[in-house]
Amino acid sequence: MLAFVTAAAAAQQAASTGPAAERRVREYVELVNSGDRKAVRSYAEQNLTPAALARVPAEGRANTVSSLHDETRGVEVHSVGEPKPGQVEAILRSRLAGEWWRLTMFLEPQPPHRIERLGMGLLFTPPDGQRAARRLSDEEVTRELDAFLRKVAEADGFSGAVLVAKDGRVLFEKAYGEANKDFGAPNRADTKFNLGSMNKMFTAVAIAQLAEAGKLSFDDPLAKFLPDFPDKESAAKIRIKHLLTHTSGLGSYFSNDRFGEGSRELFRTVDDFMGLAKGDTPAFEPGTKSRYSNTGFLVLGKIIERVTGQTYFDYVRERIFKPAGMTNTDSYDLDRVNTNLAVGYEKEYTDEGVRFRNNIFRHVIRGGPAGGGYSTVGDLLRFSSALRSGKLVGEAYVKTLLSPKPELSSPNYGYGFAVS
C-alpha cells in the first residue's frame, strides 16, 4: 500500500510539473537561439535557484549559452520527454552542423518550479527514426563531407585539415580556415597542427619496441629505471604497464606552480619537465583505479632515455617517425622558425561578440612524451599504416597496444591508445 501511494504521489508530482517543465525547456532553447548574454543573466537570476547560482553564477551561465549558440547557431526542439518528478529531458538538433543534443533539467517540485540543475550533452547516436536511409557511396560521402565542412568553417566553427582514407587509400584530403589569424594565412593539407596528448601514442610504441627487443618488460617496476621517483616505496610498486594505462596514481606535472609562474623557455627537455614532477605521489594503489596522468607518460619518456642512451626526441625521430615516413612530425622548439605550423586559438565570449585569443603563451615551448608535438593529417595516416602493418612493432605488440586492460582498471584504454 505504501509503495502504491508513493508511486501515485510521484506520478501526480510529475503531472503537476509537466507544463512548467516543457515551458522551461522552451525558454532555455529560446535563450540559446538568441545568444543574448544580458537576457541569459537576467533569466538566470530570476529563474534559477540560489543553490544553482552558487554553483555557476549568472555570468558563467551566459558563457555557457554563448558557447552553445556559437557551436550550434541555434537549436530546434525534436522532442520533450514525459516529465519525471522534478526532471525533464528534451532532444534538440543543431541548426549549424545537425548534431543531436540532450537537454536535462531538474526543477523545484513546487511552483514556480525554478531550475535547480541543467545540462546539455551531445548524443552520438541519432534518435530513433533519424538514421540515414541508405548507405552512401565513397563519392557521395566526400561530396557531403566537403559541403558540411565548408558550411561549418564559414561560420568559424571549424578550422583545420581533414583526411579520410579507406583501406589505406586516401579518399578525401582538404583544409579549411586559417592557420594564423593575424596574417590571414590559410590552413593547407600539409599544415602542422598541435597534437595535444597524441604524443602518448608515440611514447607507448617506443616502449613496446624496447619490450620487443628484450630491453624492458611491461611488468618491470619503475624502480628498475628510476629507483627514487617519486620515492623508493612508490617506485617499487608502480610498473611500466601502470604508467602506460594511466593507472599508476600519478598526476600531472603541469599542475606544479613553477610551470604556470615560470618562463616556458625553462622547459624543453625531459629532465626539465621531470623537475616539475618532483613531489608527485600516487593518489591510489597502482592498478586499482584510473586517473589520466601526464606525469606517467613523462616518466616513460625518461625510461626510454635511460634504456637507449638517446634523448627521447632523437629516439622517436629515428625509430618511429623515420621508418613510418613521417617527415612533418616532431616536437618543435616554438621559439625557432618552423614552417607551416598552425597557431591554436580559443574563443572568448563577451557582450560585444566573440573574441579570439591564441594559446602561444599558455603552451609548452616544446612538446614531449606526454604531448605537445606537431604533425599533419598525412603523417598521422602514415603512422597508422606503419603501426598496423608491423613496420614499427610486431603483430602481437600491436594487439597489446590497442587492447583494453580491464585487469588494470583500464577498460577503455590500452597502452597509450584510447580503445573501444
Buried (B, 14 or more C-beta within 10 A) or exposed (E): EEEEEEEEEEEEBBEBBBEBBBEBBEEBBEBBBBBBBEBBBBBBEEBBBEEBBEEBBBEEBBBBBBBBBBBBBBBEBBEBBEBBBBBBBBBBBBEBBEBBBBBBBBBBEEEEBBBBBBEBEEBEEBEEEEEEEEEEEEEEBBEEBBEBBEBBBEEBBBBBBBBBBEEEEEBBBBBBBBBBBEEEBEBBBBBBBBBEBBBBBBBBBBBBBBBBEEEBEBEBBBBBBBEEBBEEEBBEBBBBBBBBBBBBBBBBBBEBEEBEEEEBEEBBBBEBBBBBBEEBEBEEEBBEBBBEBBBBBBBBBBBBBEBBEBBBBEBBBEBBBEEBBBEBBBBBEBEEEEEBBBBBBEBEBEEEEBEEEBEEEEBBBBBBBBBBBBBBBBBBBBBBBBBEEEBBBEEEBBEBBBEBBEEBBBEEBBBBBEBE
